[in-house]
Amino acid sequence: MTAVLTKKAGKGRTDGVVSELATYFHIKPGHEQEVRAAVQRFVEELRRQDPAQTIRTGLRDTRHVVFDGGRMLLWATTFETEWDPYVDDAILTVGFEHFADWLQHTTEWDELFAWVEEAGGMTALTDLDRPDFEDNVRNSTARLKKILQDGQEQAAAYFNPLGTLTMPQVVKAQQLHAAFQDVLDDPAAEEALAHPALKPLLTQAAA
């Protein structure tokens, strides 16, 4: 069955606020070790990013899988924004050079490189000091998105147990939990916590 493109998920499926992308690439012969090293650098770059910045892109998770005897590469990611801004913001936040680092080891790179040239070359997609940098990225990614979708396979089924929650909501809940635990551990708060209005909070904390 042909996948129907949607504004929210592109070609992928959605569960709650979260959408999935699984796209497949062909690894150039003899480049298995290079691609393994490159995708590891990609993840390390994500870890170096300010978490608030990566959350702003809509990223939930990302993974690369080398399979079929080192001949194929799966890039699977989930996101909670819409498809178009997710791709644009990922390039603007992470940096296209970090995507190119592993994509160059796939046979799809030839078509991707043609897109890079059309967009003004690597400098136009990576030079943050260019006054037209962000506009150029957002105005030139249509072909990149098509390339990604050409190699994409829609999940036959998709479930995310936290699909109803956004990452900002999850982070806020963690922060509130930590703050409330500090209050519970403070002897000076004992009298205030005895107020009947706070009973639902104490019941939840004890659960």
C-alpha positions in Angstrom: 0.0 0.0 0.0 1.4 3.4 -0.9 1.9 5.7 2.0 0.0 8.9 2.0 2.1 12.0 2.8 0.9 14.1 5.7 1.9 17.5 7.0 2.6 16.0 10.4 4.6 12.9 9.6 5.5 13.1 5.9 5.5 9.5 4.8 5.7 8.1 8.3 3.2 7.0 10.9 2.1 9.0 14.0 1.2 7.9 17.5 0.0 10.9 19.6 2.4 13.8 19.0 5.2 11.5 17.9 6.0 10.5 14.2 8.5 8.0 12.9 10.9 8.1 10.0 12.8 5.0 8.8 14.9 5.6 5.6 17.3 3.2 4.0 20.6 3.9 2.3 23.1 1.7 0.3 26.6 1.8 1.8 29.4 2.3 -0.8 31.5 -0.9 -1.2 34.3 -0.9 1.3 32.9 1.9 3.4 31.3 -0.1 6.2 33.8 0.9 8.9 33.8 4.6 7.7 30.0 4.8 8.0 30.1 3.2 11.5 32.6 5.7 12.7 30.7 8.6 11.1 27.3 7.7 12.7 29.1 7.5 16.0 30.5 11.0 15.5 26.9 12.1 14.6 25.5 10.8 17.9 28.4 12.3 19.9 27.6 15.7 18.3 24.0 15.3 19.4 25.2 14.6 22.9 27.3 17.8 22.9 24.3 19.9 21.9 22.3 21.9 24.4 19.4 19.6 25.2 17.0 22.5 24.9 18.2 23.0 21.3 17.7 19.4 20.3 14.3 19.3 22.0 13.4 22.5 20.0 13.9 20.6 16.8 11.3 18.0 17.9 13.8 15.2 18.1 12.7 12.2 20.3 15.4 9.7 19.3 17.7 8.7 16.5 19.6 5.5 15.6 21.6 4.1 12.7 21.7 0.4 11.9 24.2 -1.2 9.6 22.9 -4.5 8.2 22.9 -6.9 5.3 26.5 -7.7 5.7 27.6 -4.0 5.8 25.8 -3.1 2.6 22.8 -1.3 4.0 22.2 1.5 6.5 19.0 2.3 8.3 18.4 5.8 9.8 15.5 5.7 12.1 14.3 8.7 14.1 11.2 9.9 15.8 10.0 13.5 16.2 7.1 15.5 17.6 7.1 18.6 15.3 5.8 18.6 11.8 7.9 16.9 9.0 9.0 20.0 7.1 10.3 22.0 10.1 11.8 18.9 11.7 14.2 18.4 8.8 14.9 22.1 8.5 15.6 22.6 12.2 17.7 19.4 12.4 20.0 20.9 9.8 20.1 24.3 11.3 20.7 23.0 14.9 22.9 20.0 14.4 24.7 21.3 11.2 24.5 19.7 7.8 28.2 18.9 7.9 27.4 16.3 10.6 24.8 14.7 8.3 27.1 14.8 5.3 29.8 13.0 7.4 27.9 9.8 7.3 25.8 10.3 4.1 28.9 10.6 2.0 29.5 6.9 2.5 26.2 6.0 0.9 25.5 5.6 -2.8 22.7 8.1 -2.4 25.3 10.8 -1.7 25.7 11.5 -5.5 22.1 12.7 -5.6 22.5 14.5 -2.3 25.6 16.2 -3.5 23.7 17.5 -6.5 21.2 19.0 -4.1 24.1 20.6 -2.1 25.4 22.2 -5.3 22.0 23.5 -6.1 21.7 25.0 -2.6 24.9 26.9 -3.1 27.5 24.3 -1.9 28.5 23.2 1.5 29.3 26.7 2.6 25.8 27.9 2.0 24.5 25.0 4.2 27.0 25.2 7.0 28.3 28.8 7.3 26.3 30.2 10.3 27.8 33.7 9.6 26.1 34.1 6.2 23.2 36.6 6.5 21.0 34.4 4.4 22.0 31.1 6.0 18.7 30.2 7.7 16.6 31.4 4.8 18.7 29.5 2.3 18.4 26.2 4.3 14.7 26.5 4.7 14.2 27.4 1.1 16.3 24.7 -0.4 15.4 21.5 1.5 12.5 20.3 -0.6 14.8 18.1 -2.7 16.5 16.7 0.4 13.2 15.8 1.9 12.2 14.0 -1.3 15.5 12.0 -1.3 14.9 11.0 2.3 11.3 9.9 1.5 12.4 8.0 -1.6 14.4 5.7 0.6 11.8 5.6 3.4 9.6 2.8 4.3 6.5 3.5 6.4 6.3 1.4 9.6 3.7 -1.4 9.3 2.7 -0.5 12.8 3.9 2.1 15.3 3.4 2.5 19.1 5.0 5.0 21.5 4.0 4.7 25.1 4.7 8.4 25.7 3.1 9.5 22.5 0.7 11.8 24.2 3.4 13.8 25.8 5.9 16.2 24.3 9.5 16.3 25.4 9.0 19.8 27.1 6.2 18.2 29.1 8.3 15.2 30.1 11.2 17.5 31.1 8.9 19.8 33.1 7.4 16.8 34.9 10.9 15.6 35.8 11.8 19.0 37.1 8.6 19.3 39.2 9.2 15.8 40.6 12.7 16.7 41.6 11.6 20.0 43.2 8.8 18.3 45.1 11.2 15.7 46.4 13.4 18.5 47.8 10.3 19.9 49.6 9.5 16.5 51.0 13.0 16.1 52.3 12.9 19.6 54.0 11.8 19.3 57.7 10.7 22.9 57.6 8.0 22.0 55.1 6.3 19.5 57.3 3.7 21.9 58.7 2.8 23.2 55.2 2.6 19.7 53.8 0.0 18.8 56.4 -2.5 21.1 54.8 -5.5 19.1 53.4 -5.1 20.9 50.0 -1.8 19.2 49.5 -3.1 15.7 50.1 -3.4 14.8 46.4 0.3 15.7 45.9 1.4 13.6 48.8 -0.7 10.7 47.6 0.9 11.0 44.2 4.4 11.1 45.7 3.7 8.0 47.7 2.4 6.0 44.6 
